[in-house]
Every structure is written in C-alpha cells, then in structure tokens.
Amino acid sequence: MKKELLPNLKIIIIVLALSSFVSALQSGPSFLNVTTDKARYSPHELVHFSAQLAGDAPAALVYVSYWHLDEEIDAQSFTIATNPVSWTWQPPPLDHQGYLAEIVLQTDEPDTTWIAVDVSSEWNKFPRYGFLSKYPDLSTLQIDNTLNELVRHHINGLQFYDWHYKHHLPLKGTPEQPAEFWPDIANRTNYRATVAGYIKTAHERNMVALSYNLLYGAYRDAATDGVSNEWRLFKDQAGAQPDRHDLPASWASDIYLIDPANPQWLDYILDKTALAFSVFDFDGWHIDQLGDRGVLYDYAGQEVSLPEAFSPFIASTKKSLSGSLVMNAVNQFGQAQIAASPVDFTYTEVWPPHDSYSALVSIIRQNRATGGLATVLAAYVNRARSAQPGTFNTPGVLLADAVIFAAGGAHLELGEHLLGNEYFPNDNLRMSDDLRRRLIVYYDFLVAYQNLLRDGGDFSQDYLQSEGEVTIRNIARRGSVWGFARTVGQRRVFHLINLVKATSLEWRDDA
C-alpha cells in the first residue's frame, strides 16, 4: 500500500466478493425474514420493523443494535409477545444517512439477521431504481406483494414501463372520462386501476413513481391524433424515408421518430403528458430515447443534432411538468447534454462495446465527472439467454452488482422479476431462491454503506499490494483480486472485487 496517507485518515476496506452468505442451520427458533414498512424515510420519521420467526420463541429476548458505518449509535431490547414481532426506531435527525440494524434473537441457539435503513428526504441522492412493466387486472394484494418485495430491497423509485396507451397519446380517453383499460404498443391490455393502484401504494412506501415514454415517439397513424408527418425525422434530405424503430408485425405500430427540437411537437407532447398526469399521480417522467440513429434530417432537409435537442427538451419539460426527470443516455449518447439539464440523476443503458467490468466503472466515473450526479445503469445480465426460459447465473448477477456498487452506482434490475432484456416485460429468466436471498444482502449493503459508496468522494491512485498467493491488482484481471480506492471525507476506501475464479471479464455474461 502506498504510504502517502492523509493525516488521521481512517482506512475502510470493502470486500465485495462472491462469498457464500451461509448461516448456521438452526434447530430452534430463527428468523425467516425481517422487513421495514418503507423504502426510504424522511428525517424525524419513525421506522417500523417486522420480523417473522420460524418456530415459536415465547418471551425470548430480541436485542437490536443500530449502526452507522463502523459506529454503534443506538440499541434496544424487548421480549417476543407475537409472531411476527414488530417494533419501531427513531433514527437521528440527520439527512441522507444509511444505517444497519443488527437483530439478535437470544435463545439457547441465538440467531442474527440484518436490515438496512435509508434516511433521506430526497430519493435522487441515493437512487435505487426499479421498474414495473405489467398492468393486468390486479388485486390490491397482488400489488402489495410486488411492492413489498421491492421495498425489501429498498427500491425508492419506479419506472412505469409501457403503462401508456400510445407513445404520442399516453392517456386513452379524457381527464373527465379516462378509459378503464387500453391496449399498449404490444397489444397487451393495461388497466387504469392497476396503474393507479401501483402509484398509490408506491407513495405509501416512499417510492417515487415515474411515467415512462420516449421523447420523440409516434405511431404510424399519429397524424389522425394531430401529429403532423412533417414533424418527423428523416434519413434523407428529401423527406422520403422517415426514421422508424421496427417492431413485430403483431404489435400496434412501428415507432416513428419525431424531431424533439420541433416546437410544435414539444407543445403537443407536453400537453398530452400533462393530461395523463392529471389522471395519474405520477411524480415525473422517465424520458427514453433510442440512441445514436446516424445522420438525420428534418422535413426541410436540415441536419438535426439529437443531443443538442435533449437539453432544451428537458428544460421545457421541467418548466411545464415540474417533478422528477430522468433521461436515458443510451450507451452514453447525449449524456453530456442530459447531465447538464435538470435531471434527478444520470442514467445509462449499457450496450456494446461497453461489455467489460472496467467499462461499467468508467461510465460511472465519467457520469460523476460530467454532472456530479448519482448514476443508475440499465445493464442486462444474461441477455443472450433471455429469449428462452431459464435461470439467471447467480455469480454473474452478483459480480456485476458488486462492480457497479463499488464504483458508486446502482443497477436497474428489480421489478416484478429480475431484468434480463431491454423489453422490460420479458420474464423468461427467473431468479433462483439462492440468488433472491443474496440480492437482499447486496441491497442491504448498498444502503447501509451508502455514505461510503455514493456520498461524494473522489477516486484516488492509491492501491493495495499482497504478499500471499492471491494477487491484488489495480486493473481487472482474471485470477486476481481487483482493487481500487476512493477518498470520502477523512476515510480512504479500498474496494476489493474477487476475480480469482472469474472465467470472463464481461459483465453481460452471455455464455
């Protein structure tokens, strides 16, 4: 290790390895699970805990200690009267803090479990972004079950993917008489009560609900709804070849791209979005795009720069709708313009050639340097396998998360299912029970140590060296441990990523 350490610097080593998380088998009472009632808490808000026990433990003592990083800040104990057992805790009145609750069941065979708590008045400081993608006729219980699972992972914001009617006409019906149900672009039937129920329940759990839509998408027959064909983007200067995103023939339409710099389109889509928001209590807009489309022209034959249109579009949207805004920079396309706009955080959908673990770290570092904002990555692990039913590769998912979390980012991956494909309703790949358990541990780690992982700081050139059989390198190499460092306040943090038995350095893990 380099010797030039800051005076009185506290050194923290964070090991994100593929460890087993195996607990001792319990023959007596033990914890099945522990939950909190919300994904995020405002300062001065009480945290409500609940723990389900496997087996009876009448009058047994439970001891709970509360930690902020390496300091125990509070503790309490109580006897069990019911199963599940419930209790509350009042965190310190500080904003943007992560805590870890260690819960010990003190019986003849003691058992311990943990859960994290995020106390943050705003979600965009430490965004943990999830998604919803299916809106059939669901019961309140089904909605609760889905969101309770996401709350257990502390997901504090939701992207409502393809909830709308048409891209250019999100609301079917009128604000006075909205439709009860409608077909989406894939001709699935979405229900108003389900969308509204998800939004209401998300708000009760302190989760932000964002409406998904493209900034420039329209159906082929959008002219019948007031979208002029002259607003489109074209591949040729003569205006004979409109740019479009081809979709399956069984779907409602291909998506035709509209010039986002066209003021008539801007007025149109902001008006239609506002009408939808008057019916559905969304907190903002997740703005999507389709990445680099090559050279494009407007109807007059003038070349159009899409990235230059992003920032004015976002600024106008913020003024019109207020609320939260997030925009997808597909493979970093237009990220400089997006990050300089009033977005809540930077969001990158990652595609080739950014296939390596090192590339994930580079994107997060670049985003932080560009806008100083938090970063969420949409990175589809095991994507090549998602065309057919199967199971996610547990080490591949965990190693991708380890790298993203260590670099200070978060991973858009959790919704009604784990995400393996850019079409979010695709649920061909399932999580094993083992992966489900381990992801809870990873997300508890992400929240409990968010003040080291994501709360500012700078990457440093310090590195660790080893004298044993396991080599520590400051670059990602198979057969070694990958180490990199960050300075956060008076702490220097060394991240260690276990690549000793890795067979590939590509996070997508297609094989």
C-alpha positions as semicolon CSV with decimal commas, in nm:
position;residue;x (nm);y (nm);z (nm)
1;M;0,000;0,000;0,000
2;K;0,127;0,345;-0,081
3;K;0,250;0,534;0,222
4;E;0,123;0,884;0,144
5;L;-0,192;0,867;0,358
6;L;-0,373;1,172;0,484
7;P;-0,317;1,260;0,850
8;N;-0,563;1,087;1,084
9;L;-0,718;0,910;0,788
10;K;-0,948;0,619;0,865
11;I;-0,897;0,328;0,626
12;I;-1,201;0,121;0,527
13;I;-1,163;-0,193;0,319
14;I;-1,485;-0,304;0,148
15;V;-1,475;-0,659;0,017
16;L;-1,737;-0,727;-0,248
17;A;-1,666;-1,092;-0,312
18;L;-1,871;-1,391;-0,416
19;S;-1,891;-1,518;-0,061
20;S;-2,146;-1,780;0,036
21;F;-2,355;-1,595;0,296
22;V;-2,422;-1,933;0,457
23;S;-2,578;-1,920;0,804
24;A;-2,555;-2,197;1,060
25;L;-2,851;-2,433;1,049
26;Q;-3,095;-2,364;1,330
27;S;-3,286;-2,637;1,508
28;G;-3,459;-2,385;1,735
29;P;-3,639;-2,058;1,662
30;S;-3,478;-1,846;1,394
31;F;-3,555;-1,551;1,169
32;L;-3,737;-1,620;0,842
33;N;-3,728;-1,260;0,731
34;V;-3,721;-0,902;0,852
35;T;-3,885;-0,605;0,680
36;T;-3,942;-0,232;0,709
37;D;-4,260;-0,050;0,608
38;K;-4,094;0,195;0,366
39;A;-3,812;0,204;0,114
40;R;-3,688;0,542;0,237
41;Y;-3,754;0,757;0,544
42;S;-3,756;1,131;0,586
43;P;-3,567;1,275;0,884
44;H;-3,777;1,258;1,204
45;E;-3,982;0,969;1,058
46;L;-4,028;0,652;1,264
47;V;-3,904;0,325;1,115
48;H;-4,142;0,032;1,160
49;F;-3,979;-0,311;1,163
50;S;-4,136;-0,656;1,147
51;A;-3,959;-0,992;1,186
52;Q;-4,112;-1,332;1,108
53;L;-3,983;-1,626;1,311
54;A;-3,955;-1,988;1,210
55;G;-4,076;-2,166;1,524
56;D;-4,210;-2,028;1,850
57;A;-3,998;-1,830;2,093
58;P;-4,237;-1,705;2,363
59;A;-4,086;-1,445;2,595
60;A;-3,750;-1,472;2,417
61;L;-3,537;-1,159;2,416
62;V;-3,458;-0,967;2,099
63;Y;-3,164;-0,729;2,102
64;V;-3,130;-0,472;1,822
65;S;-2,823;-0,258;1,765
66;Y;-2,818;0,024;1,511
67;W;-2,501;0,111;1,323
68;H;-2,386;0,399;1,106
69;L;-2,080;0,270;0,920
70;D;-1,847;0,139;1,194
71;E;-2,017;0,313;1,490
72;E;-2,297;0,172;1,704
73;I;-2,532;0,467;1,756
74;D;-2,831;0,311;1,935
75;A;-2,969;-0,011;2,079
76;Q;-3,291;-0,151;2,220
77;S;-3,424;-0,483;2,350
78;F;-3,767;-0,634;2,403
79;T;-3,935;-0,969;2,462
80;I;-4,135;-1,151;2,198
81;A;-4,511;-1,148;2,251
82;T;-4,632;-1,227;1,898
83;N;-4,505;-1,375;1,575
84;P;-4,427;-1,177;1,366
85;V;-4,271;-0,939;1,615
86;S;-4,290;-0,565;1,545
87;W;-4,109;-0,261;1,684
88;T;-4,015;0,096;1,592
89;W;-3,696;0,300;1,592
90;Q;-3,635;0,675;1,571
91;P;-3,316;0,742;1,373
92;P;-3,104;1,051;1,441
93;P;-3,248;1,368;1,275
94;L;-2,980;1,371;1,004
95;D;-3,050;1,371;0,633
96;H;-2,906;1,136;0,369
97;Q;-2,775;0,868;0,605
98;G;-2,753;0,491;0,576
99;Y;-2,790;0,263;0,877
100;L;-2,770;-0,108;0,953
101;A;-2,990;-0,277;1,213
102;E;-2,841;-0,593;1,362
103;I;-3,117;-0,805;1,518
104;V;-3,028;-1,088;1,756
105;L;-3,274;-1,349;1,883
106;Q;-3,131;-1,452;2,218
107;T;-3,232;-1,814;2,277
108;D;-3,033;-2,130;2,350
109;E;-2,927;-2,116;1,987
110;P;-2,901;-1,741;1,911
111;D;-2,984;-1,626;1,559
112;T;-2,890;-1,296;1,393
113;T;-3,027;-1,111;1,095
114;W;-2,976;-0,764;0,948
115;I;-3,162;-0,498;0,754
116;A;-3,061;-0,153;0,628
117;V;-3,243;0,181;0,665
118;D;-3,213;0,484;0,435
119;V;-3,297;0,820;0,593
120;S;-3,311;1,065;0,301
121;S;-3,554;1,348;0,233
122;E;-3,498;1,307;-0,143
123;W;-3,465;0,993;-0,349
124;N;-3,219;1,126;-0,605
125;K;-2,925;1,147;-0,362
126;F;-2,909;0,768;-0,346
127;P;-3,141;0,644;-0,621
128;R;-3,222;0,274;-0,617
129;Y;-3,431;0,247;-0,929
130;G;-3,670;-0,035;-1,007
131;F;-3,941;-0,088;-1,265
132;L;-4,293;-0,210;-1,329
133;S;-4,395;-0,349;-1,667
134;K;-4,726;-0,538;-1,641
135;Y;-5,064;-0,383;-1,567
136;P;-5,334;-0,652;-1,596
137;D;-5,637;-0,653;-1,368
138;L;-5,453;-0,700;-1,037
139;S;-5,590;-0,718;-0,684
140;T;-5,470;-0,493;-0,405
141;L;-5,295;-0,795;-0,251
142;Q;-5,104;-0,866;-0,573
143;I;-4,992;-0,502;-0,595
144;D;-4,887;-0,508;-0,228
145;N;-4,688;-0,829;-0,272
146;T;-4,491;-0,692;-0,567
147;L;-4,407;-0,363;-0,400
148;N;-4,330;-0,525;-0,064
149;E;-4,063;-0,732;-0,236
150;L;-3,913;-0,415;-0,386
151;V;-3,930;-0,234;-0,052
152;R;-3,728;-0,518;0,100
153;H;-3,455;-0,426;-0,150
154;H;-3,502;-0,056;-0,058
155;I;-3,605;0,036;-0,415
156;N;-3,701;0,403;-0,381
157;G;-3,808;0,485;-0,737
158;L;-4,008;0,304;-1,004
159;Q;-4,006;0,336;-1,382
160;F;-4,358;0,255;-1,510
161;Y;-4,252;0,096;-1,837
162;D;-4,509;0,094;-2,122
163;W;-4,801;0,179;-1,896
164;H;-4,947;0,420;-2,154
165;Y;-5,186;0,393;-2,448
166;K;-4,981;0,534;-2,737
167;H;-4,639;0,696;-2,721
168;H;-4,775;1,017;-2,871
169;L;-5,105;0,989;-2,681
170;P;-5,035;0,847;-2,333
171;L;-5,390;0,884;-2,200
172;K;-5,677;0,696;-2,360
173;G;-5,995;0,890;-2,310
174;T;-6,015;1,230;-2,145
175;P;-5,930;1,357;-1,796
176;E;-6,304;1,372;-1,732
177;Q;-6,365;1,021;-1,868
178;P;-6,041;0,822;-1,876
179;A;-6,059;0,472;-2,020
180;E;-6,080;0,181;-1,777
181;F;-5,837;-0,021;-1,992
182;W;-5,646;0,013;-2,319
183;P;-5,403;-0,173;-2,547
184;D;-5,037;-0,080;-2,531
185;I;-4,797;-0,097;-2,823
186;A;-4,754;-0,474;-2,781
187;N;-5,136;-0,509;-2,775
188;R;-5,135;-0,608;-2,410
189;T;-5,431;-0,481;-2,208
190;N;-5,339;-0,231;-1,935
191;Y;-5,586;-0,140;-1,660
192;R;-5,626;0,207;-1,514
193;A;-5,700;0,070;-1,166
194;T;-5,374;-0,127;-1,168
195;V;-5,159;0,168;-1,275
196;A;-5,329;0,396;-1,021
197;G;-5,305;0,128;-0,751
198;Y;-4,933;0,084;-0,806
199;I;-4,876;0,461;-0,786
200;K;-5,080;0,497;-0,466
201;T;-4,910;0,202;-0,296
202;A;-4,565;0,321;-0,406
203;H;-4,629;0,661;-0,250
204;E;-4,734;0,496;0,076
205;R;-4,392;0,331;0,084
206;N;-4,198;0,649;-0,002
207;M;-4,124;0,534;-0,357
208;V;-4,120;0,779;-0,648
209;A;-4,336;0,683;-0,950
210;L;-4,212;0,794;-1,293
211;S;-4,407;0,768;-1,617
212;Y;-4,204;0,607;-1,895
213;N;-4,218;0,740;-2,251
214;L;-3,995;0,830;-2,544
215;L;-3,931;1,198;-2,604
216;Y;-3,992;1,157;-2,978
217;G;-4,208;0,852;-3,049
218;A;-4,530;0,832;-3,254
219;Y;-4,740;0,562;-3,420
220;R;-4,760;0,539;-3,799
221;D;-5,112;0,684;-3,796
222;A;-5,032;0,960;-3,541
223;A;-5,149;1,224;-3,792
224;T;-5,507;1,125;-3,706
225;D;-5,431;1,236;-3,348
226;G;-5,280;1,570;-3,452
227;V;-4,913;1,475;-3,501
228;S;-4,810;1,614;-3,840
229;N;-4,599;1,387;-4,058
230;E;-4,388;1,695;-4,129
231;W;-4,265;1,685;-3,768
232;R;-4,089;1,354;-3,830
233;L;-3,718;1,282;-3,857
234;F;-3,592;1,152;-4,189
235;K;-3,296;0,952;-4,312
236;D;-3,276;1,157;-4,631
237;Q;-3,285;1,527;-4,710
238;A;-3,579;1,481;-4,947
239;G;-3,805;1,367;-4,664
240;A;-3,892;1,040;-4,836
241;Q;-3,754;0,799;-4,571
242;P;-3,892;0,861;-4,222
243;D;-3,678;0,718;-3,946
244;R;-3,858;0,447;-3,754
245;H;-3,793;0,176;-3,500
246;D;-3,921;-0,153;-3,640
247;L;-4,133;-0,369;-3,412
248;P;-4,301;-0,710;-3,454
249;A;-4,585;-0,723;-3,706
250;S;-4,828;-0,833;-3,434
251;W;-4,774;-0,509;-3,241
252;A;-4,985;-0,196;-3,282
253;S;-4,727;0,000;-3,482
254;D;-4,365;0,065;-3,552
255;I;-4,234;0,375;-3,372
256;Y;-4,175;0,678;-3,596
257;L;-3,929;0,933;-3,465
258;I;-4,035;1,297;-3,429
259;D;-3,791;1,589;-3,422
260;P;-3,763;1,673;-3,049
261;A;-3,644;2,024;-3,141
262;N;-3,969;2,097;-3,326
263;P;-4,160;2,348;-3,108
264;Q;-4,497;2,222;-3,230
265;W;-4,411;1,869;-3,123
266;L;-4,284;1,994;-2,788
267;D;-4,609;2,176;-2,719
268;Y;-4,808;1,874;-2,833
269;I;-4,635;1,606;-2,627
270;L;-4,612;1,822;-2,313
271;D;-4,985;1,891;-2,338
272;K;-5,070;1,522;-2,382
273;T;-4,837;1,426;-2,097
274;A;-4,994;1,685;-1,868
275;L;-5,339;1,541;-1,946
276;A;-5,216;1,195;-1,846
277;F;-5,063;1,334;-1,527
278;S;-5,396;1,496;-1,438
279;V;-5,543;1,144;-1,417
280;F;-5,243;0,951;-1,281
281;D;-5,047;1,086;-0,985
282;F;-4,702;1,035;-1,136
283;D;-4,408;1,217;-0,979
284;G;-4,233;1,282;-1,308
285;W;-4,119;1,146;-1,642
286;H;-3,861;0,882;-1,729
287;I;-3,762;1,008;-2,075
288;D;-3,635;0,742;-2,311
289;Q;-3,453;0,761;-2,646
290;L;-3,316;0,510;-2,898
291;G;-2,952;0,612;-2,905
292;D;-2,737;0,718;-3,199
293;R;-2,951;0,700;-3,515
294;G;-2,683;0,827;-3,752
295;V;-2,736;1,133;-3,970
296;L;-3,097;1,256;-3,959
297;Y;-3,284;1,546;-4,120
298;D;-3,598;1,742;-4,052
299;Y;-3,874;1,790;-4,311
300;A;-3,698;2,098;-4,451
301;G;-3,384;1,892;-4,520
302;Q;-3,179;2,042;-4,239
303;E;-2,950;1,808;-4,048
304;V;-3,068;1,753;-3,689
305;S;-2,840;1,701;-3,389
306;L;-3,039;1,495;-3,142
307;P;-2,805;1,555;-2,845
308;E;-2,836;1,931;-2,891
309;A;-3,214;1,894;-2,869
310;F;-3,208;1,697;-2,544
311;S;-3,121;1,977;-2,304
312;P;-3,386;2,228;-2,429
313;F;-3,645;1,948;-2,430
314;I;-3,566;1,855;-2,070
315;A;-3,564;2,220;-1,959
316;S;-3,906;2,281;-2,117
317;T;-4,041;1,963;-1,962
318;K;-3,917;2,066;-1,618
319;K;-4,085;2,405;-1,653
320;S;-4,410;2,251;-1,776
321;L;-4,446;1,946;-1,554
322;S;-4,205;2,019;-1,265
323;G;-4,147;1,697;-1,072
324;S;-3,867;1,445;-1,124
325;L;-3,698;1,389;-1,458
326;V;-3,465;1,110;-1,562
327;M;-3,340;1,057;-1,918
328;N;-3,178;0,750;-2,064
329;A;-2,841;0,814;-2,229
330;V;-2,827;0,503;-2,445
331;N;-2,462;0,395;-2,442
332;Q;-2,379;0,749;-2,323
333;F;-2,535;0,909;-2,634
334;G;-2,605;1,270;-2,540
335;Q;-2,503;1,222;-2,177
336;A;-2,309;1,549;-2,161
337;Q;-2,620;1,743;-2,263
338;I;-2,851;1,539;-2,041
339;A;-2,631;1,567;-1,731
340;A;-2,622;1,946;-1,770
341;S;-3,004;1,955;-1,766
342;P;-3,242;1,944;-1,467
343;V;-3,245;1,565;-1,431
344;D;-3,252;1,389;-1,095
345;F;-2,953;1,167;-1,177
346;T;-2,770;1,023;-1,475
347;Y;-2,899;0,702;-1,629
348;T;-2,714;0,493;-1,886
349;E;-2,843;0,191;-2,075
350;V;-2,524;-0,003;-2,143
351;W;-2,458;-0,175;-2,477
352;P;-2,150;-0,299;-2,666
353;P;-1,868;-0,214;-2,682
354;H;-1,902;-0,139;-2,307
355;D;-1,908;-0,508;-2,218
356;S;-1,632;-0,529;-1,958
357;Y;-1,645;-0,474;-1,583
358;S;-1,393;-0,196;-1,629
359;A;-1,630;-0,025;-1,873
360;L;-1,903;-0,013;-1,607
361;V;-1,667;0,164;-1,369
362;S;-1,557;0,404;-1,644
363;I;-1,917;0,502;-1,725
364;I;-1,998;0,573;-1,361
365;R;-1,680;0,778;-1,319
366;Q;-1,748;0,968;-1,640
367;N;-2,104;1,048;-1,534
368;R;-1,991;1,172;-1,194
369;A;-1,728;1,394;-1,356
370;T;-1,977;1,528;-1,611
371;G;-2,269;1,626;-1,393
372;G;-2,173;1,545;-1,035
373;L;-2,490;1,337;-1,009
374;A;-2,562;0,985;-0,895
375;T;-2,569;0,716;-1,165
376;V;-2,803;0,426;-1,238
377;L;-2,709;0,170;-1,503
378;A;-2,952;-0,039;-1,704
379;A;-2,728;-0,336;-1,780
380;Y;-2,895;-0,660;-1,891
381;V;-2,701;-0,953;-1,745
382;N;-2,752;-1,286;-1,929
383;R;-2,934;-1,105;-2,211
384;A;-2,844;-1,365;-2,475
385;R;-3,027;-1,627;-2,269
386;S;-3,341;-1,418;-2,219
387;A;-3,504;-1,530;-2,544
388;Q;-3,585;-1,866;-2,385
389;P;-3,699;-1,971;-2,035
390;G;-3,416;-2,030;-1,793
391;T;-3,246;-1,916;-1,474
392;F;-3,012;-1,626;-1,412
393;N;-2,649;-1,716;-1,342
394;T;-2,608;-1,618;-0,977
395;P;-2,233;-1,539;-0,983
396;G;-2,277;-1,330;-1,298
397;V;-2,554;-1,118;-1,147
398;L;-2,374;-1,070;-0,817
399;L;-2,039;-0,983;-0,972
400;A;-2,198;-0,720;-1,197
401;D;-2,371;-0,569;-0,893
402;A;-2,050;-0,580;-0,689
403;V;-1,866;-0,379;-0,954
404;I;-2,148;-0,127;-1,002
405;F;-2,197;-0,076;-0,626
406;A;-1,825;-0,046;-0,558
407;A;-1,791;0,222;-0,825
408;G;-2,071;0,423;-0,665
409;G;-2,358;0,336;-0,897
410;A;-2,685;0,145;-0,877
411;H;-2,832;-0,115;-1,110
412;L;-3,179;-0,102;-1,265
413;E;-3,268;-0,471;-1,241
414;L;-3,554;-0,531;-0,996
415;G;-3,923;-0,517;-1,078
416;E;-4,191;-0,785;-1,095
417;H;-3,894;-1,001;-1,197
418;L;-3,519;-0,961;-1,241
419;L;-3,445;-0,776;-1,564
420;G;-3,263;-0,960;-1,839
421;N;-3,380;-0,780;-2,151
422;E;-3,443;-0,429;-2,284
423;Y;-3,812;-0,518;-2,327
424;F;-3,896;-0,499;-1,961
425;P;-4,200;-0,734;-1,961
426;N;-3,970;-1,017;-2,073
427;D;-3,953;-1,254;-1,776
428;N;-3,808;-1,568;-1,936
429;L;-3,519;-1,575;-1,688
430;R;-3,601;-1,646;-1,326
431;M;-3,407;-1,595;-1,003
432;S;-3,313;-1,899;-0,801
433;D;-3,400;-1,891;-0,430
434;D;-3,028;-1,862;-0,360
435;L;-2,991;-1,553;-0,581
436;R;-3,302;-1,397;-0,429
437;R;-3,155;-1,430;-0,078
438;R;-2,816;-1,297;-0,181
439;L;-2,955;-0,992;-0,362
440;I;-3,128;-0,885;-0,041
441;V;-2,788;-0,892;0,131
442;Y;-2,632;-0,690;-0,151
443;Y;-2,901;-0,422;-0,137
444;D;-2,878;-0,401;0,242
445;F;-2,505;-0,344;0,192
446;L;-2,570;-0,076;-0,072
447;V;-2,796;0,118;0,168
448;A;-2,612;0,064;0,497
449;Y;-2,284;0,188;0,348
450;Q;-2,422;0,443;0,101
451;N;-2,227;0,723;0,271
452;L;-1,905;0,549;0,171
453;L;-2,022;0,410;-0,162
454;R;-2,214;0,702;-0,313
455;D;-2,188;1,014;-0,098
456;G;-1,936;1,215;-0,297
457;G;-1,566;1,147;-0,268
458;D;-1,303;1,102;-0,536
459;F;-1,128;0,807;-0,693
460;S;-0,764;0,801;-0,589
461;Q;-0,446;0,648;-0,727
462;D;-0,374;0,453;-0,408
463;Y;-0,356;0,079;-0,439
464;L;-0,308;-0,232;-0,229
465;Q;-0,042;-0,496;-0,276
466;S;-0,043;-0,853;-0,146
467;E;0,241;-1,080;-0,042
468;G;0,040;-1,402;-0,044
469;E;-0,078;-1,636;-0,318
470;V;-0,371;-1,413;-0,415
471;T;-0,264;-1,117;-0,625
472;I;-0,428;-0,775;-0,587
473;R;-0,416;-0,561;-0,900
474;N;-0,539;-0,210;-0,971
475;I;-0,686;-0,329;-1,302
476;A;-0,940;-0,605;-1,368
477;R;-0,763;-0,932;-1,444
478;R;-0,882;-1,290;-1,424
479;G;-0,712;-1,489;-1,150
480;S;-0,663;-1,192;-0,918
481;V;-0,844;-0,951;-0,690
482;W;-0,925;-0,616;-0,848
483;G;-0,866;-0,330;-0,607
484;F;-0,939;0,039;-0,643
485;A;-0,962;0,324;-0,394
486;R;-1,173;0,629;-0,319
487;T;-1,134;0,907;-0,064
488;V;-1,457;1,002;0,116
489;G;-1,406;1,280;0,369
490;Q;-1,148;1,159;0,618
491;R;-1,184;0,798;0,506
492;R;-0,995;0,615;0,237
493;V;-1,197;0,327;0,099
494;F;-1,040;0,030;-0,080
495;H;-1,276;-0,187;-0,283
496;L;-1,175;-0,545;-0,349
497;I;-1,353;-0,732;-0,630
498;N;-1,294;-1,106;-0,637
499;L;-1,198;-1,215;-0,989
500;V;-0,983;-1,507;-0,875
501;K;-1,212;-1,769;-1,032
502;A;-1,381;-1,550;-1,292
503;T;-1,396;-1,714;-1,635
504;S;-1,470;-1,388;-1,814
505;L;-1,432;-1,015;-1,759
506;E;-1,755;-0,933;-1,946
507;W;-2,045;-0,837;-1,721
508;R;-2,318;-0,933;-1,968
509;D;-2,223;-1,299;-1,911
510;D;-2,383;-1,419;-2,234
511;A;-2,217;-1,760;-2,206
